[in-house]
């Protein structure tokens, strides 16, 4: 499977998640989880100072 990158606002992501929430859980739970994990990581990275980055559960200083 090929991956693609989309650039959406938080409001747009929430709209997509709400729409997915109306579908049967068994069909969409993996996609919802991927969106949530990737979104959380990106939001955490955007809140860090420029000389740091988020890697998994650790914040690393970039030199």
N, C-alpha and C positions, 0 to 999 in steps of 0.2 A: 504494500500500500504506500502510495506517495503522500507525504505531508505537504500542507500548504500553510502559509502564515497569513493571518488576517489582522488588520488593524481596525479595531472597533473601540468606541468609547465604553466606559463602565455602564452607562445607561443602555447602550445597544447590547452589551453582553447580558445584562439583566433581562432585557426583553427576550433574547434568545433562550436564556435559562427558563424564563416563565413559560415560553411556548413549549419547550421540551418537557416541562413539568406536567403538561396536559396530555402527554403521550404515555403509553404503558411503560412502567418502570423498567421492566426486563429489556426493553428495546433501547432505552436512553441512558441508563445509569452510568455506563462507562464514559459516554461523551460528557455528561454533566460533571463527572469527577475530573476528567481531564481539563475541562474549562476552569473549574474551580481551583485546581492545583496550579495551573499555569497563570491564572489571574492573580492568585495570592502571591506567588513568587514575583511577578512583575510589579505588583503594587508595593511589596516590601522593598524591592530594588529601587523603585522611584523615590522612596522616602529616605534613602541613605545618602550621606554626603558623597560627593563625586569621587573621593579617593577610596571608597569602599564598595564592595559588591556582595550580593547574597549568593551563597553556594549551599544548597540543601538547607540544613538547619544552622549553618554557621555564617557569620559575617566576616569577610576577609578584607584586610587592608590592601589596597592596590598601590604599588610603588611606581 
